[in-house]
């Protein structure tokens, strides 16, 4: 067999999970505007924002 083998992982085994959420239309519009301005995908922005929020939340 060749040393030039393509190795791929099964979907879902990359550390990411697909979920479904409900989001307000104005929030989605704001995300899409940010995505267009920054050249990030909506998904990338949501992950960045959630990661930051989870690390920096303070519960009273």
N, C-alpha and C positions, 0 to 999 in steps of 0.2 A: 504494500500500500504506500501511497505517496506521503511525503512529509508535509505536503501542502493541503492539510485537512482543514476544512471549515468546521469549527466547533460552535454550536449555538446552544443556548439554554431554552428550556421550555418557558412559555409565557407564564408570568406569575412567579418565576424563580429568580427575579432580578432585584428583589427587595422592595418592589413597588406593588401596590394593590389598587385595583380599579374599584372606585366607589361612586355612588350617585348622591348628589346633594341638591337641595332646593336653595336657590339664591335669589335675592331680590333683583328685579330687572335693572334698577339704577346702579346697583353694585356691579352687575355684569357689564353694563355699559361703561362704567369707570375702569374696570379691568381691561376691557377691550381697547379703550383709549390708551391706557398705560402700555399695553402690549404693542400697539401701533407706534407709540412714541419711543419705546425702548428697544424694539426689535426682538423682544422675548415673546415666546408663545404664551397663551393664556395659562396653559398647564404649568409652565416654568414659573410664571409669576405667582400663581396660587401656591405652589410648593414653597417658594421663597418667603412669601408673606406668612403662610401657616407655620413654617419652621421658625421664623423670627418671633411670631406671636407665642408659640408654645414655649420657647426659651425665655421669653421676657414677660410672661404674664405674672401678675401678682394677685393672689386670692386673699380677700379680706375676711 
